[in-house]
């Protein structure tokens, strides 16, 4: 069974004077299982990439991510 879930969400902050959308991609906290497979083969994506910031975490500090 294949399950599709959003691993990143784009939060639009504003539209600049030139009409460009300004925002950022934020992790949903879900870490794809393929990341474990990649890590076993020497490709480390790091926990920070998929971690959702907590209220007490500092910017760029890893937090726990869920695996599906």
N, C-alpha and C positions, 0 to 999 in steps of 0.2 A: 504494500500500500504506500502510495506517495502522499505526503502531507505538505501542503504549502502554507507557510506562515511568514508574516512580515518580520524580517530581522533588522531592518532599519526603517525609520520613519522620517520623512522630510518635514521639518517644521518651518513654515514660511513666516518670516518676520515682517517683511515689508516688500514693496516694489519701489525701486529707486527712481529718480527723475527720468532716467533713460528707458524705463520700462522693464528693467531686469529684475527678476525675482531674487530676493536676498533671503537666505536662510541657511539651515544646516541639517545634515543627516544625523539622527540620534539613534543609538542602538535600542532595540526593544527589550533586550535582556535575554533573548533566545539565541542560543549558540547552536549552529547546525552540527549534526553528528559527523559530517564529513571532515570537520576540523580535527577531530581525534585521529582519523585515518591519515590526514595530511601530516599531522605532527609525528606519527609513527614513521613516516617516510621523509622526515627531515624538514618539513615546511611548517614553521610555527607562526600561526596567525596572532598569537598572544590573546590573553583574556580580556585586555582592555578594549579591543576592537568590538566585542559583542557585549560588554558589560554595561549595565544600566547604572548611572550614578546614584548613590544613596544620599540621603539628606546630610549625613555626616562626612561623606567623602569629599576629598579635595579634588580640584580639576585634574584630569588625567590619572587619577588614582583608581586602580582596578577594584571592581566590586564583583559579587557573585553573579554568574550568568546561568540561566536555565538551559538545559539541553533537551532537545526534542528528538 
